[in-house]
Structures are given as structure tokens and as C-alpha cells.
């Protein structure tokens, strides 16, 4: 069962912008927190931004005001607006969320990711 589907990645020049989207199943979208994570080639996955069900938000320090996480409740979609991108931010960006609908206990799920390439 596909629970999270990302889109919006692509190739941009340094300083460019992208808006990533993640369509989530209703059970995931309505429960706890959802977030965006990224994995640079050869590195461990790291958190970019997380938004909780009460709308509290945590950003990674490297965001420095350039990224904005938001969500559309009606469309069950999570967004990450990324501005002023750096080449070091080339990575696969993944959406994470969880629910207990499938297993009876809370389980995290990951989308397959969307590729972001920042280069000149």
C-alpha cells in the first residue's frame, strides 16, 4: 500500500527554488507529526523540517530561513518550499509520516523520495 508520494523535485541552479509536495493517506496526515528529510549521497539521512499535528514546526539549523514547511489539510498534502538552494543540498528528499491503521501500533512510513539537484 502506497501511503506517501513525493513530487516536485528537479534540477536548479544555485540560488534557485523548488516546491516539494507529499500526498499522504488520511490516516497518516491526521496523526502526530510529518516531516521532510533528505539524504545526500554517501551521507546519513537528516531531518529538514517537521510539522506536528498541533502545527508546531521544527527546522534544521541549515535551513536558515530559506525553507518553509506547510500543509493543505483538505488535500492531505505536505509541502516544502525551498529557496536559495545550495549545491550542497543536492539530495533525495523524502516525506515521513506514521499511523497505526495498518498494524495496530504506530509505524513510521517513508515515501520513495524525490531527487533535487542543485548545480551550475
C-alpha positions, 0 to 999 in steps of 0.5 A: 500500500502506497501511503506517501508520494513525493513530487516536485523535485528537479534540477536548479541552479544555485540560488534557485527554488523548488516546491516539494509536495507529499500526498499522504493517506488520511490516516497518516496526515491526521496523526502526530507529526510529518516531516521532510528529510533528505539524504545526500549521497554517501551521507546519513539521512537528516531531518529538514523540517517537521510539522506536528499535528498541533502545527508546531514546526521544527527546522534544521539549523541549515535551513536558515530561513530559506525553507518553509514547511506547510500543509493543505489539510483538505488535500492531505498534502505536505509541502516544502518550499525551498529557496536559495538552494545550495549545491550542497543540498543536492539530495533525495528528499523524502516525506515521513509520516506514521499511523497505526491503521495498518498494524495496530501500533504506530509505524513510521512510513517513508515515501520513495523520495524525490531527487533535487539537484542543485548545480551550475 
